[in-house]
Amino acid sequence: MRPAVIAIDGGNSKTEVLVISEDGVVLGKSRGPGASPQNIGVAACVTALEGLVLEALGPGAGEKPFAVHTSAYLAGLDFPREEEALHAALSARGWSDTLTVGNDTLALLRAGSAGVGVAVVCGAGINGAGVGPDGRVHRFPALGKISGDWGGGYRLGEEALWWAVRAEDGRGPRTALMPAVAAYFGKPTLLDVVQGLHFEEIDPASIHGLCPLLFEVAAAGDEVAQDIVTRFVEEVSVFAAVILRELDLTEGAPEIVLGGGVLTGIGAPVIAEIEKRCLKVAPKAVVRVVDVNPVVGAALFGLDELGAPEAAKAALKAATQRV
């Protein structure tokens, strides 16, 4: 029998695919680099996804359609026209009888809940989305500064570098970020780091790696780093607060799901600060860090679409839960 669901979660930095049976068993999986259509274009995105789908299906894929349903949730689907363009391109590939396309933040929400509540994701970028009990959806575009965003992993790394450079040249306060950032790049001074980045001798993508360093320096008591982390906590909380209010979820006990590489790696004290701010808006809210990868949310959406029993969904979550 054909697999029930081809599930896809495509972020800015990585893409995951799961192939799922109707009873929630993982039949195959694959992982590759980010394939957001906003970054690489729809054609390149679909080509990359097909390679990962075929890898996950394995040698016994057979002829198309490979599965009953495809559930594809990707970063970079911020407006209806983007969803429509990707839906048309994926439909043309004929992987399955039916297809659903959506933003990856919704997959995060489904991974950590029954699909109702609030999700805030922070990986390379930051975004939030929510679904109310009445089916209303509230979302934001995630396009960087032009859409009001601040706080993705790369931007946090830039902040750490900015303050470290200013500490070294005297324009800013002294901070432990200065020696920590220089050591991260293996350079004696921040001026050497600046030159390395300017002359493309240092990969700019490596700035993202400063994000965990920022939280480490903050946890050690550095005030400059702590100020950045405080701003980040407030930004995550604002995403959640706006969604809670827009969907009239402040009086109930909504689930608030946090995910993405930054939020899953920052530790309990910072999460507790986010929770405290969220509870000021919705005192009965349940705040949790997701314990499965968002691709599981895409798979659960697929099983929902096919009317699969709750036992199948429970089996899938149990099999994919992080240890």
KOLLOMI-409125 format. One record per residue: residue in three letters; y, x, z of N, C-alpha, C in turn. Coordinates in pm, whole numbers, padded with zeros to 5 digits, always signed. Atoms other than C-alpha are relative to their C-alpha. Example, Ala and Ser with C-alpha at 12.3 -4.5 7.8 and 13.67 -1.06 7.14 Angstrom:
ALA-00119+00089+00000-00450+01230+00780+00120+00090+00000;SER-00119-00082-00006-00106+01367+00714+00109-00077+00073;
end
This chain:
MET-00120+00083+00000+00000+00000+00000+00125+00087+00000;ARG-00126-00073+00002+00358+00107-00062+00061+00006+00139;PRO-00076-00002-00125+00570+00221+00232+00097-00118+00006;ALA-00091+00112-00016+00793-00048+00377+00145+00041-00024;VAL-00141-00036+00001+01120+00145+00410+00018+00148-00033;ILE-00057-00134+00016+01289+00453+00274+00133-00003+00073;ALA-00121-00001-00082+01555+00528+00537+00076+00130-00021;ILE-00084-00116+00028+01846+00762+00468+00121-00001+00093;ASP-00125-00021-00074+02115+00895+00700+00064+00126-00057;GLY-00067-00113+00063+02365+01119+00523+00134+00027+00064;GLY-00126-00039-00060+02634+01289+00727+00073+00102-00084;ASN-00075-00103+00072+02890+01549+00627-00071+00135+00000;SER+00064-00131-00011+02671+01838+00738-00150-00002-00024;LYS+00144+00006+00023+02313+01713+00705-00041-00139-00048;THR+00056+00126+00048+02101+01443+00543-00146-00007+00044;GLU+00139+00019-00041+01775+01302+00680-00059-00123-00068;VAL+00073+00110+00063+01515+01080+00516-00129-00023+00077;LEU+00129+00040-00056+01228+00890+00677-00065-00102-00092;VAL+00078+00101+00071+00954+00696+00502-00085-00070+00106;ILE+00057+00077-00111+00826+00417+00727-00096-00107-00051;SER+00093+00109+00032+00527+00183+00717+00049-00129+00063;GLU-00043+00130-00052+00555-00188+00797-00024-00014+00150;ASP+00023+00005-00143+00421-00122+01147+00072+00111+00076;GLY-00085-00096-00068+00678+00148+01227-00051+00141+00006;VAL+00055-00136+00002+00470+00457+01155+00081+00086-00098;VAL-00070-00093+00089+00656+00757+01009-00102+00063-00094;LEU+00094-00050+00101+00473+00842+00686+00046+00131-00061;GLY-00052-00123+00058+00700+01124+00575+00146+00017+00038;LYS-00140-00027-00034+01034+01291+00639+00047+00125-00072;SER-00061-00118+00061+01272+01545+00492+00141+00014+00053;ARG-00136-00027-00050+01603+01704+00576+00067+00099-00093;GLY-00075-00089+00088+01874+01870+00370+00146+00004+00040;PRO-00143-00010-00032+02245+01951+00364+00072-00133-00020;GLY-00080+00119+00016+02521+01694+00373+00013-00042-00146;ALA-00006+00051+00138+02538+01469+00066+00097-00116-00009;SER-00097+00109+00004+02839+01249+00131+00059-00014-00140;PRO-00058+00019+00134+02953+01096-00201+00150+00030-00003;GLN-00142-00031-00007+03310+01147-00082+00025+00149-00020;ASN-00016-00145+00010+03253+01523-00074-00051+00056-00131;ILE+00063-00062+00118+03027+01587-00373-00006-00093-00121;GLY+00004+00095+00110+03064+01276-00589-00127-00083+00003;VAL+00114+00093-00004+02830+00982-00640-00121+00056-00074;ALA+00113-00050+00079+02616+01143-00913-00074+00111+00072;ALA+00064-00111-00072+02552+01461-00715-00066-00049+00127;CYS+00059+00058-00120+02489+01257-00403-00136-00062-00030;VAL+00124+00070+00033+02223+01043-00569-00109+00100-00042;THR+00097-00104+00039+02056+01349-00725-00057+00070+00123;ALA+00045-00066-00122+02041+01520-00385-00091-00092+00082;LEU+00081+00095-00076+01907+01206-00218-00137-00020-00063;GLU+00130+00021+00064+01635+01160-00478-00093+00117+00028;GLY+00083-00115-00033+01512+01514-00416-00058-00011+00140;LEU+00047+00014-00138+01489+01445-00043-00098-00117+00014;VAL+00091+00114-00003+01325+01106-00099-00137+00039-00053;LEU+00128-00043+00056+01057+01260-00320-00072+00097+00093;GLU+00061-00092-00098+01001+01535-00063-00063-00079+00114;ALA+00053+00080-00112+00956+01276+00213-00121-00083-00042;LEU+00113+00079+00049+00722+01065+00001-00124+00085-00021;GLY+00112-00091+00021+00506+01367-00077-00068-00021-00134;PRO+00066+00003+00132+00263+01415-00366-00060-00136-00037;GLY+00060+00129+00031+00124+01063-00335+00100-00110-00024;ALA-00107+00099+00016+00451+00891-00418-00035-00110-00100;GLY+00034+00101+00101+00312+00715-00725+00119-00035-00086;GLU-00105+00042+00090+00526+00524-00969+00105-00084+00075;LYS-00104+00085-00056+00853+00348-00897-00035-00147-00022;PRO-00071-00026-00125+00930+00142-00702-00091+00060+00107;PHE+00079-00071-00099+00813+00371-00424-00022-00082+00127;ALA+00004+00073-00127+00882+00132-00135+00052-00141-00017;VAL-00049+00137+00005+00971-00225-00053+00152-00003+00012;HIS-00143+00006-00028+01321-00151+00078+00055+00140+00021;THR-00074-00124-00030+01572+00136+00085+00119-00035+00087;SER-00108+00021-00097+01813+00154+00376+00080+00130+00007;ALA-00077-00125+00016+02085+00413+00300+00135-00012+00068;TYR-00125+00001-00076+02368+00485+00544+00060+00141-00003;LEU-00059-00131+00026+02605+00767+00454+00145+00008+00045;ALA-00141-00028-00022+02931+00922+00562+00071-00006-00135;GLY-00076+00006+00123+03206+00877+00308-00002-00135-00068;LEU-00004+00137+00052+03147+00507+00253+00096-00078+00088;ASP-00101+00055-00088+03473+00399+00408+00065-00127-00054;PHE-00061+00118+00063+03583+00130+00164-00104-00072-00085;PRO+00098+00076+00078+03397-00149-00019-00027+00060-00138;ARG+00023-00055+00135+03450+00017-00358-00094+00120+00003;GLU+00091-00115-00012+03269+00329-00232-00143-00047+00022;GLU+00134+00055-00021+02976+00124-00106-00056-00059-00131;GLU+00044+00062+00126+02961-00066-00435-00042+00105-00102;ALA+00034-00104+00097+02960+00252-00643-00133+00066+00033;LEU+00126-00063-00038+02677+00409-00444-00115-00100-00014;HIS+00105+00101+00013+02481+00083-00437-00046-00011-00146;ALA+00035+00009+00142+02496+00062-00816-00080+00121-00046;ALA+00067-00123+00042+02391+00425-00860-00141+00009+00057;LEU+00134-00004-00059+02099+00397-00617-00090-00108-00058;SER+00080+00107+00062+01986+00066-00765-00059+00045-00133;ALA+00045-00048+00130+01961+00235-01101-00119+00094+00010;ARG+00115-00090-00019+01709+00482-00958-00130-00075+00022;GLY+00120+00083-00012+01468+00200-00876-00101+00045+00102;TRP+00094-00049-00102+01319+00346-00559-00074-00113+00071;SER+00058+00109-00079+01250+00007-00403+00039-00135-00057;ASP-00030+00134+00047+01256-00367-00456+00140-00044+00042;THR-00129+00039-00053+01564-00414-00239+00070+00122+00059;LEU-00081-00115-00042+01846-00190-00117+00117-00047+00085;THR-00121+00021-00080+02109-00185+00156+00072+00133+00012;VAL-00084-00120-00009+02397+00065+00162+00110-00027+00102;GLY-00106+00018-00097+02642+00120+00447+00048+00133+00056;ASN-00055-00119-00063+02845+00364+00654-00093+00050+00111;ASP+00096-00060-00093+02649+00605+00873+00029-00033+00146;THR-00030+00035-00138+02832+00500+01190-00076-00125+00043;LEU+00077+00120-00031+02655+00165+01171-00146+00035+00028;ALA+00138-00045-00028+02319+00346+01158-00010+00056+00141;LEU-00003-00050-00138+02416+00524+01480-00005-00116+00098;LEU-00001+00116-00089+02491+00188+01642-00139-00062+00009;ARG+00134+00061-00001+02151+00050+01539-00102+00093+00066;ALA+00093-00093-00063+01976+00365+01657+00001-00011+00151;GLY-00012+00005-00144+02105+00312+02008+00010-00139+00059;SER-00016+00136-00049+02116-00066+02033-00076-00096-00092;ALA+00059+00101+00088+01998-00391+01882+00087-00028-00121;GLY-00089+00016+00115+02284-00360+01633+00129-00070+00033;VAL-00124+00063-00045+02557-00528+01838+00063+00090+00105;GLY-00067-00087-00094+02817-00325+02024+00093+00095-00073;VAL-00095-00098+00051+03023-00014+01959-00070+00134-00017;ALA+00050-00136+00021+02936+00327+01815+00117+00092-00030;VAL-00095-00105+00033+03149+00639+01814-00080+00125-00032;VAL+00071-00119+00044+03023+00940+01623+00098+00116-00011;CYS-00078-00121+00019+03158+01292+01639-00093+00113-00037;GLY+00074-00115+00049+02995+01558+01427+00101+00091-00065;ALA-00103-00075+00072+03188+01743+01160+00132-00076+00004;GLY-00117+00084-00012+03429+01449+01170-00019-00098+00114;ILE+00008+00100-00107+03490+01153+01399+00024-00138-00059;ASN-00017+00137+00049+03460+00779+01343-00058-00096+00102;GLY+00052+00103-00087+03383+00453+01515-00020-00129-00076;ALA+00026+00130+00061+03246+00112+01426-00061-00092+00105;GLY+00057+00096-00093+03143-00204+01602-00043-00127-00070;VAL+00048+00128+00051+02955-00527+01541-00003-00097+00118;GLY-00003+00100-00105+03018-00839+01748-00120-00092-00006;PRO+00112+00095-00001+02761-01102+01849+00010-00104-00110;ASP-00020+00097+00108+02914-01329+01585-00010+00062-00138;GLY+00016-00068+00128+02853-01070+01313+00124+00067-00053;ARG-00122-00067+00045+03213-00955+01282-00015+00151+00015;VAL+00007-00147+00001+03247-00585+01200+00142+00056+00007;HIS-00130-00071-00002+03536-00356+01291-00029+00147-00025;ARG+00023-00139+00040+03554-00013+01127+00133+00069-00025;PHE-00114-00083+00037+03792+00271+01050-00039+00086-00119;PRO+00027-00107+00097+03819+00494+00745+00002+00133+00073;ALA+00006-00132-00064+03737+00853+00835+00038+00105-00104;LEU-00051-00083+00110+03955+01055+00601+00088+00114+00050;GLY-00083-00107-00053+04113+01312+00832+00136-00050+00041;LYS-00134+00034-00048+04483+01314+00908+00059-00122-00069;ILE-00063+00112+00071+04574+01059+00641-00046-00135+00053;SER+00044+00126-00060+04371+00796+00826+00008+00006+00153;GLY-00025-00004-00144+04483+00902+01174-00107+00064+00083;ASP+00113-00058-00074+04173+01100+01271+00038+00131+00068;TRP-00009-00129-00070+04160+01381+01525-00124+00012+00086;GLY+00107-00022-00097+03869+01534+01707-00137+00027-00054;GLY+00130-00042+00051+03582+01616+01470-00030+00143+00041;GLY+00042-00133-00043+03384+01932+01540+00080+00111-00064;TYR-00075-00106+00068+03569+02135+01279+00142+00005+00055;ARG-00136+00003-00051+03909+02020+01406+00009+00058+00141;LEU+00004-00057-00135+03814+02108+01764-00011+00152-00007;GLY+00009-00145+00020+03716+02453+01641+00133+00059-00041;GLU-00133-00044+00041+04053+02486+01470+00096+00007+00119;GLU-00086+00001-00118+04227+02392+01796-00027+00122+00087;ALA+00036-00116-00081+04036+02662+01983+00057+00128-00062;LEU-00053-00117+00070+04133+02920+01721+00152+00005+00011;TRP-00147+00008-00002+04498+02804+01715+00056+00048+00133;TRP-00049-00039-00131+04546+02839+02088-00033+00146+00032;ALA+00037-00140-00024+04360+03172+02097+00096+00095-00071;VAL-00093-00084+00076+04583+03320+01825+00137+00002+00067;ARG-00131+00007-00063+04899+03200+01998+00002+00072+00136;ALA+00007-00075-00126+04783+03347+02327+00013+00150-00026;GLU-00004-00143+00029+04735+03687+02166+00139+00045-00045;ASP-00129-00047+00053+05072+03699+01988+00118-00042+00087;GLY-00106+00032-00095+05271+03555+02279+00067-00133-00019;ARG-00063+00130+00023+05364+03214+02135-00057-00110+00089;GLY+00064+00101-00083+05132+03031+02371-00044+00058+00133;PRO+00045-00047-00132+04993+03050+02725-00127+00083-00009;ARG+00125-00078-00007+04721+03292+02823-00117-00096+00017;THR+00119+00084-00007+04377+03144+02783-00125+00083-00023;ALA+00128-00067+00018+04017+03257+02808-00057-00022-00140;LEU+00042+00018+00139+03979+03124+02454+00027+00125-00082;MET-00039-00117+00078+04146+03443+02331-00115+00101-00013;PRO+00111-00093+00016+03866+03692+02411-00128-00067-00049;ALA+00123+00069+00039+03595+03428+02362-00006-00021-00151;VAL-00002+00024+00145+03703+03343+02007-00014+00131-00077;ALA+00013-00131+00066+03745+03708+01910-00145+00048+00004;ALA+00139-00043-00013+03396+03782+02043-00092-00083-00089;TYR+00082+00087+00086+03251+03483+01856-00003+00052-00143;PHE-00007-00052+00136+03369+03633+01528-00037+00148-00009;GLY+00035-00141-00001+03272+03986+01635+00114+00091-00038;LYS-00119-00077+00035+03628+04114+01596+00072+00045+00128;PRO-00070-00047-00120+03839+04320+01840+00123-00082+00035;THR-00121+00078-00026+04150+04101+01802-00002-00128-00084;LEU-00015+00124+00079+04248+03755+01681+00070+00027-00131;LEU-00064-00036+00126+04467+03920+01418-00105+00041-00103;ASP+00110-00036+00091+04148+04065+01270-00071-00126-00050;VAL+00063+00126+00040+04000+03715+01268+00085-00070-00104;VAL-00091+00065+00094+04307+03573+01094-00008+00067-00138;GLN+00010-00070+00129+04291+03842+00827-00134-00027-00067;GLY+00132+00026+00059+03919+03788+00779-00009-00136-00065;LEU-00001+00134+00057+03971+03418+00722+00091-00006-00123;HIS-00097+00004+00109+04275+03473+00501-00056+00065-00127;PHE+00053-00071+00116+04098+03723+00273-00143-00041-00034;GLU+00132+00060+00028+03779+03513+00271-00114+00096+00029;GLU+00106-00087-00048+03580+03783+00445-00079-00067+00113;ILE+00067+00085-00098+03490+03524+00712-00011-00139-00059;ASP+00022+00135+00053+03341+03192+00607+00079-00101+00084;PRO-00076+00100-00076+03587+02915+00706-00089-00102+00071;ALA+00091+00097-00062+03289+02690+00783-00043+00044+00140;SER+00041-00051-00131+03215+02916+01080+00093-00047+00112;ILE-00093+00053-00101+03518+02767+01257-00064-00116+00077;HIS+00069+00112-00066+03299+02464+01332-00077+00049+00122;GLY+00078-00054-00111+03091+02689+01558+00080+00029+00125;LEU-00083-00019-00117+03387+02732+01790+00001-00123+00091;CYS-00004+00123-00077+03345+02373+01907-00080+00011+00131;PRO+00071-00013-00128+03065+02436+02163+00061+00106+00090;LEU-00067-00104-00079+03249+02751+02272+00119-00059+00075;LEU-00114+00065-00064+03557+02539+02347-00044-00074+00126;PHE+00046+00076-00117+03359+02314+02582-00051+00093+00110;GLU+00046-00097-00100+03201+02616+02754+00118+00060+00075;VAL-00118-00060-00063+03542+02774+02820+00070-00103+00089;ALA-00061+00106-00082+03677+02441+02945-00079-00022+00129;ALA+00085+00021-00118+03381+02396+03181+00016+00112+00102;ALA-00020-00114-00089+03455+02742+03324+00137-00004+00069;GLY-00125+00019-00071+03800+02619+03430+00127+00038-00074;ASP-00121-00039+00073+04039+02735+03156+00085-00123-00030;GLU-00086+00118+00012+04338+02498+03153+00031-00037-00145;VAL-00029+00030+00140+04419+02530+02784-00118-00071-00065;ALA+00120+00063+00056+04062+02449+02683-00021-00138+00061;GLN+00016+00131-00065+04051+02166+02936+00095-00103-00057;ASP-00097+00093+00059+04364+02011+02786-00050-00051-00135;ILE+00055+00042+00129+04197+02005+02444-00114-00099+00022;VAL+00113+00088-00028+03883+01849+02588+00049-00136+00052;THR-00056+00126-00049+04092+01588+02771+00052-00085-00115;ARG-00048+00074+00117+04258+01492+02445-00118-00057-00079;PHE+00119+00046+00071+03915+01468+02282-00062-00122+00070;VAL+00055+00111-00078+03785+01244+02561+00083-00127-00024;GLU-00087+00114+00022+04085+01018+02517-00016-00058-00141;GLU+00015+00047+00139+04035+01001+02140-00128-00081-00017;VAL+00125+00074+00007+03672+00896+02171+00014-00135+00069;SER-00018+00122-00078+03768+00640+02433+00089-00101-00072;VAL-00088+00090+00076+04046+00498+02214-00076-00070-00112;PHE+00084+00064+00102+03801+00438+01929-00074-00118+00062;ALA+00080+00104-00064+03578+00243+02167+00086-00115+00048;ALA-00086+00104-00056+03865+00055+02333+00053-00094-00107;VAL-00053+00084+00107+04016-00068+02007-00108-00094-00054;ILE+00109+00083+00054+03680-00192+01880-00037-00109+00100;LEU+00033+00098-00103+03600-00363+02211+00099-00116-00001;ARG-00103+00106+00000+03929-00552+02199-00003-00082-00128;GLU-00002+00072+00129+03913-00639+01829-00117-00097-00013;LEU+00119+00085+00012+03563-00787+01866-00021-00087+00123;ASP+00008+00084-00120+03634-00963+02197-00123+00032+00085;LEU+00116-00045-00077+03373-00757+02380+00036+00047+00141;THR-00043-00058-00128+03575-00668+02690-00055-00074+00121;GLU+00045+00079-00114+03440-00948+02910-00151+00006+00020;GLY+00145-00004-00012+03069-00904+02840-00050+00135+00047;ALA+00061-00128-00035+02835-00610+02886-00040+00072-00129;PRO+00031-00059+00130+02862-00440+02545-00064+00138+00013;GLU+00057-00135+00007+02661-00134+02452+00095+00089-00080;ILE-00083-00099+00068+02866+00171+02359-00087+00121-00024;VAL+00093-00106+00039+02659+00426+02170+00080+00120-00050;LEU-00066-00124+00039+02779+00786+02139-00100+00090-00070;GLY+00091-00086+00074+02630+01023+01884+00073+00101-00085;GLY-00055-00110+00077+02682+01311+01646-00016+00130+00077;GLY+00028-00129-00061+02639+01681+01713+00088+00037+00116;VAL-00091-00033-00109+02947+01713+01933-00032-00082+00124;LEU+00020+00087-00116+02885+01413+02158-00139+00013+00061;THR+00134-00018-00058+02513+01483+02199-00016+00137+00065;GLY+00015-00135-00054+02580+01843+02299+00099+00041+00107;ILE-00107-00043-00089+02876+01835+02536-00033-00010+00148;GLY+00040+00004-00139+02697+01754+02859+00052-00119+00077;ALA-00025+00120-00081+02712+01492+03132+00143-00014+00052;PRO-00134+00020-00056+03055+01565+03287+00101-00058-00100;VAL-00095+00052+00099+03247+01502+02963-00038-00144-00038;ILE+00044+00137+00029+03037+01194+02883+00044-00094+00113;ALA-00042+00083-00114+03115+01065+03234+00148-00035-00008;GLU-00143+00027+00016+03488+01096+03162+00024-00105-00109;ILE-00012+00102+00105+03447+00899+02840-00041-00136+00054;GLU+00048+00126-00057+03247+00635+03024+00104-00063+00093;LYS-00100+00050-00094+03514+00604+03294+00114-00071-00073;ARG-00108+00061+00077+03781+00530+03033-00046-00128-00068;CYS+00052+00121+00065+03560+00281+02850-00013-00115+00099;LEU+00020+00104-00101+03486+00094+03172+00132-00063+00046;LYS-00130+00059-00031+03858+00040+03226+00030-00116-00095;VAL-00022+00104+00101+03853-00174+02910-00107-00109+00009;ALA+00112+00093-00011+03510-00335+02950-00082+00040+00123;PRO+00060-00047-00124+03399-00301+03315-00152-00009+00007;LYS+00146+00015-00003+03041-00412+03246-00069+00072-00116;ALA+00058-00068+00116+02988-00193+02939-00109+00098+00042;VAL+00106-00099-00019+02678+00024+02910+00024+00111-00101;VAL-00032-00114+00086+02766+00367+02773-00120+00094-00001;ARG+00114-00090+00007+02485+00586+02645+00013+00094-00120;VAL+00013-00094+00111+02428+00892+02429-00131-00032-00071;VAL+00119+00039+00076+02181+00808+02153-00111+00102+00019;ASP+00114-00089-00025+01832+00950+02208-00093+00012-00120;VAL+00072-00021+00126+01709+00930+01849+00102+00034-00107;ASN-00093-00033+00108+01861+01057+01526+00044-00128-00072;PRO-00050+00120+00067+02078+00808+01333-00088-00050-00114;VAL+00089+00046+00108+01823+00799+01050-00097-00105+00052;VAL+00086+00103-00060+01609+00597+01291+00071-00135-00004;GLY-00077+00124+00013+01889+00340+01293-00009-00057-00139;ALA+00014+00046+00139+01874+00325+00915-00137-00062-00020;ALA+00136+00053+00013+01498+00272+00940-00014-00135+00072;LEU+00006+00127-00073+01540-00002+01202+00071-00111-00077;PHE-00066+00098+00086+01791-00177+00977-00094-00047-00111;GLY+00095+00035+00106+01526-00166+00705-00109-00093+00051;LEU+00102+00086-00059+01262-00314+00932+00058-00137+00035;ASP-00067+00129-00023+01513-00582+01037+00004-00083-00128;GLU-00015+00068+00130+01570-00667+00671-00132-00062-00045;LEU+00131+00047+00044+01197-00708+00614-00065-00094+00101;GLY+00055+00091-00100+01146-00921+00926-00118+00059+00076;ALA+00109-00066-00070+00917-00667+01090-00003-00042+00147;PRO+00008+00038-00141+00790-00749+01441+00065+00104+00091;GLU-00064-00091-00095+00959-00598+01746-00091+00115+00038;ALA+00095-00107-00035+00642-00400+01817+00010+00116-00098;ALA-00013-00107+00100+00691-00206+01493+00125+00082+00026;LYS-00125-00072-00028+01049-00119+01586-00013+00084+00126;ALA+00022-00075-00123+00946-00014+01935-00085+00124-00026;ALA+00088-00112+00032+00672+00206+01792+00079+00111-00072;LEU-00081-00099+00072+00920+00375+01560+00090+00076+00097;LYS-00090-00067-00094+01168+00446+01840-00078+00091+00094;ALA+00079-00084-00089+00895+00579+02068-00046+00127-00069;ALA+00052-00116+00074+00764+00811+01798+00108+00099-00037;THR-00109-00086+00047+01107+00951+01713+00097+00039+00110;GLN-00091-00030-00110+01268+00977+02057+00004+00150+00028;ARG-00015-00141-00034+01408+01318+02142-00059+00027+00138;VAL+00059-00038-00127+01220+01495+02420+00106+00058+00091;
end
